[in-house]
């Protein structure tokens, strides 16, 4: 299974972030072709090491890395990328990691 891990830093306006994220972004992202599951963190996130604690973490599940590339090359994927800039702004406010997993 391949995953996309999205880590958001604390936004300038958390209430506006939450409204947009839940009302607009999540419903849009749930339409991504090939998306198997979408999970988000509950608050509070506990950071066990020194450093900035993320505000929100999302995990999107796909069958393969190629499925992720296909999803984000689609019209919905491009719309998700554009929409993310509306509530999470600059790229330094978010980290996105794509990876494949293997069972142990």
N, C-alpha and C positions, 0 to 999 in steps of 0.2 A: 504494500500500500504506500502511496506517495502522499505527502502532506505539505501544506502551506501553512507556516506559522507566522502570524502577524502580531507584532508587539507594538502597542501604541504607548507613547509617552503621555503624561498628563496634559490635557488640552487647556488652553487659556479659559475656555468656557465649558466646563464639564456638562452642565445641563443642556446646552445646545448640541454638544457632541452626542450625548445620549439620545436626544430626540432624533437627530438626523440618522445616527447609526441604526437605531431600532426601527424607525418608521420608514426609512428610505433605503439605506445601504444593505441591511440584512435581507429584506425581501428581494432586492435586486440580485444580490450574490447567490441567493438560494436558487436562482434560475440558471446558474452557470452550467453549461453542458458537462455531464460526467461527474458532477459533484455527488459524492456518496454520503457525506455527513458534514455538518457545520456545528462547531462547538465554540462557546465563548466563556471566558472566566467570570466567576462571581467575585464581587468585592467583599472584603479586601484581598488583594494579592499580597502574600507575605514573601519578602525577599530574605533568604537565609544568609546571604553574603552581603558585604558592603557594596554600595552603589545605588543607583536610582532604581526605585521600584516601578515597574510598569503600571500604567493605568488600566489597560485592558489587553487581554491576549485572546486571539481567535485561532482556531485550528480548522482548516478545511481539508477534507479527505478525498482523494482521487485514486483511481486504480493504478496509475503510473505517472512518472514525470511527463511523459508525452501527453497524457490526458490533461495535465495542468497547463501545458503549453497550448494545447488545442482550445481549452476552455477560455484562456485569456487572450487568444487570438480572435475569438468570436466577437460578435457585436455586443453581447452581454458582458463579456470580459473587458472589452474596451470601455464600456459604460461604467463598469465597476471601478476601473482604474481612474477614470475621470471623476467619478463621484467621490472617491476616497480623498481627493485633493480638496473637496468642498468642506469636509469635516475634520480632516487630519492635516490639512495644509502642507507645509514643506516636507520634503523627504527626510529631513533630520528629526521629524516627530514620529516616525514609524520605521520599524525594521521588518523586512519580509524575508523569510527563509523558506526555501523549497528543498525538500529532501525525500528520498525513498527510504523505506524502512525494511528491516528483515526481522522475522521472529527469532527469538533466542530460546 
